[in-house]
Amino acid sequence: ALFALDRKGPVHATDAATGKPRWVSKQRLVCDRVFGLTFTEHEQVAMVVVGSDKGMYAFRASNGEQLWFTEVAAGVAGPAVAKGIVVAGGAGGRVYGFDCKTGEIRWQHDYLEARPEDPPGFRGADARFAEPARPCAAATDGEMVALSIFDQCRTLAFDAASGKRLWDFRTEGWMYGQPAIGPLFVYVGSQDGARTPDFVQLL
């Protein structure tokens, strides 16, 4: 199936072979500021995990049944799942690790602390909405989770299981979009005008 998040609120499941609707969630999510979704399987349960302005949701992939919801002030962006942990950046200034089975918050990391200075021409205040930060969708290689913080012009990486911060990569412009993780490098997009792509080498 294909899964999509409607800005009007519901999550849709569509048959990948025929394009016919399978289900539409009963819940209407608030998705004005931060949002995104991903598919995962955990302990033989296939689910769709969705970040929204109100917090993190998990739905059963087969029928759209809500499995859990965890409220997060200011909301969370698109998640990535690794090691049984759903990781997503919160617009309130924290990265969260949720238990994939229960939705319980297993760890959190404050990324407003030691926030870098704004590079020339890219004021963080101009890039944010009403919330303290503007996180982007997360990506994972199965062990590490990386996500960009648009208004802070940097990408952060965490060990999914423990929440330990692994590295911090900064550019000279706002950063938008989900990182792409390859075998040797993490590729990120920046508005800094660099002629070569920004990337982080994985050791």
Disulfide bonds with the S-S distance in Angstrom:
none
